[in-house]
Amino acid sequence: MSEHLDDGSDVRWGELLEEAASCAGGDDFRVEDDVRRGRTRLLRNRVGVAVAAVCVGVVVLGGGLALGHGTQGARPLPAGPGPSTVATFHEPEVTLSPSAAPAAPSGAPSEPTPATTWLHDSLMRESGPGTTPFPSWRAALFVTTRSVLDPSGTHLDYANHGITASTSARGGVSVGIKMGWSRPGQDGQGMVQVEVGTPRSVQDACLETGGFGCSRPVDVNGAQMWVGDGPRGSFVVLHRQADGDQVVVLVDPLFGNNSRTPVGSGFVTKGQVYRLVQDDRLGLPHKTS
Amino acid sequence: MRGSVRDAEFSDYVAARRRALHRTAYLLCGDGHRAEDLVQTTLMKVYVAWPRIRKDGRIDAYARRVMVNAHVDETRRPWRREQPVDGEGLEAFEGLRHDGGVGTGAGSLTVTEDRDLLVVALTALPPRQRAAVVLRHYWGLSVEETAADLGVTPGTVKSQTSHALRKLELALSAHYEERQER
């Protein structure tokens, strides 16, 4: 290859890069998977636009009504015949009961707090070659998850020792881990991802974790959950704990790039995940993590 | 545009161009798994923008621009921040030449083939320089086309490409000289 370098021409570099790229793989793909991901993204964008439009409409309507009230108080409308407009606004009644569908947790972005600022800083400071933030917190998260989903300790593993994290410009943070799930002696590997974060939009959290939204609310003995179903039997469950931490768990019978064979039946059930997301040992990392 | 038409056209595009996009992503990030993530992100955005970019007839250009920007964004995320950059990249390469491997966040990568060596050398470049080299010499774009893709001036493309190739040449030449001496 040294003669290539001596030449130094564009063509030679092109050939070298072509050769280097030839070992990239990527030949194993399904077009329909890309189409599905594209549709999901498009739907998410459209939902975002629709929600924004509704918010603007509500603000405009609310402002108009408030203005109308103020005007009435200051100066009575002239009596007598003539065109008039009557606006009636009914305050919606909201009733929450154990059997009613829960309202989605607010999507209001978090404001930075000392705790989330520390999380941001720690992620920035401790991420790098050979270092992954919050080692003891990750280990504890794995232990908690295993105690609920795999009490025998034979299926779940955290061999990758990795971390998943996302942050928003307004102080929101979500961190988690991905774990493998397999049966000894059998091919196939599934995946369980547990994310703990500050409160944010349910659909954003579900989409970001699973690639699909949480389409339905579920009441589990009075605890409110949001559940979404994805391809291959994958599903995502979201629950906001009493202390405000939002827990999202994704269960996928196929561990993405780690395996080509999905794990068979008898995988993690929704009932187990409903228990996990309510576990009060789950929480965001603290300074001792 | 009806969804079925969009799906059909997009599917044809993916079938024809996904492999090239994956290879581009691999050259940009030097890792097969991250390359796949990058391609998926790119194609999602291409799907969303499909009616507009199809009308413009510059689908590849849009896909390349999205991919490069997504890659640069990725490298800015703290938990994926790449090190080292700029001149320090060659120091990592020194380690590669002497030890037969270069340290990465996930462990040591053993270089056994020339093509691996070039990929490792590429990943030691700053992301923008890497993108300039890949667009100019892998895609075969002109300076002006590369500048349009990267959103910079042609002069910037020339200087970035020149710096990048000099570093690559230096790193690879030293390796081969060493190999010939053995």
Interface residues (C-beta under 8 A of the other chain):
Chain A: M1 S2 L5 G8 D10 W13 G14 L16 L17 E18 E19 A20 A21 S22 C23 A24 G25 G26 D27 F29 V31 E32 D34 V35 R37 G38 R39 T40 R41 L42 N45 L123 M124 S127 G128 P129 G130 T131 T132 P133 I163 A165 N257
Chain B: G3 D7 F10 S11 V14 A15 R18 R19 H22 R23 T24 A25 Y26 L27 G32 H33 A35 E36 V39 Q40 L43 M44 K45 V46 Y47 V48 W50 P78 W79 R80 R81 Q83 G103 T104 G105 E113 D114 R115 D116 L118 V119 L122 V133 V134 R136 H137 Y138 G140 L165 E169 L172 S173 Y176 E177 Q180
